[in-house]
Amino acid sequence: MNPAYSKYLLAADVILLIHFLFVAFVVLGFIFIWIGYFTKQKFARNAKFRICHIVTMGIVLCEPQ
């Protein structure tokens, strides 16, 4: 296999992993916030977590179509 080609494959895999983790954080964060709210868990009121979550949702909202 061509070494340059394998670099592109690795880069594609890294981008895919980052994208998957980003989407998982947005979706699971939304679910965890609701679960935490109704079960009165502390993590649901963690300001840093909530701010990071709202910023990531804003990034998704601002992506070009």
NORGINOR-V257675 format. One record per helix or strand of 2 or more residues. SS is the DSSP state (~ for helix, > for strand). FROM is the first residue (numbers start at 1). TO is the last residue. If there is no record, write none. Layout:
ss: {SS	SS}
from: {FROM	FROM}
to: {TO	TO}
//
This chain:
ss: {~	~	~}
from: {3	42	47}
to: {38	45	62}
//
